[in-house]
Amino acid sequence: MTGTDEGDRPADRFESARNTVLQHRKDGTCFHCQDHGCTQHAWAIEELARHPGGRKLLRQLGLPTDESTQEGQPR
């Protein structure tokens, strides 16, 4: 297994998304942020919305969840 393979595991993507959302919640920014917004934060919300635990976290943080992004549903 290569380093690239390891970083693409669903659990790793979920954890990265979780960390990004929590960082934004704490500081309002992350090291991916640019003047025009943060594509990493947008990805993180989308990624979390695909998982029941992620949707729960988003609701707890008061962030919108799009139920159409659930796993197995067309986007």
N, C-alpha and C positions, 0 to 999 in steps of 0.2 A: 504494500500500500504506500502510495506517495503522499507527501504533505498536502497536495491538492485534493486527493481523495479524502483525506481526513477532515478537511475543512468543509466538505460538502455533505456531511452527515446531517440528517434532519435535526438531531438534538443540538448540534453545533449551531445551525442556522437559528433555531429557536432561542438558544442562549444568547447569541449575538444580537438578535432582535430585541430580546428582553433587556439586555444591558443598554442598548441604544435608547430605548424608550425610557428606561429609568434614569439614564444620564440626562436626557432632555428634560425630564420631569424635575430633576434636582437642580440643574444649572441652566436650563433653557437652551443648551447648546452642546455640541460635541466636536471632536476634532475633524469631522467630515463636513461640518457646516461651512457654508459660503455665504456671501452677501445676498444671493438670490434665493436662499433656502437650503434645505438639507434633504438630498435625495436618499441618504441613508436612513433618516428618520421616517420618511414616507415608505421606504421598503420595509422597515421594521414593523410599522403598523400593519402593513399588508400581510407580512409573514405571520405575525401573531394572530391576526384575524382568521387564519387558516386552521387554527388549533383551538380546541375547547378551553384549555388552560390559558392560552394567549388571549382569547376573547374575554375570559374572566378577568385577567389582569387589566386589559384595556378598559373594561367597565369600571373596575375598582379605581382606576386613575382618572375616570371621567372622560376618556377618549372615545370617539365614535367607533363603532364596529360595523362593518358591512357584512351582514350575514350571508350575502351571496358569494363570499370568498371562502366559505367553508370547504374543507377538503372533500373532493369528489364532486363538487358543484362547478358548473362552467362559470368562467369569469367574463 
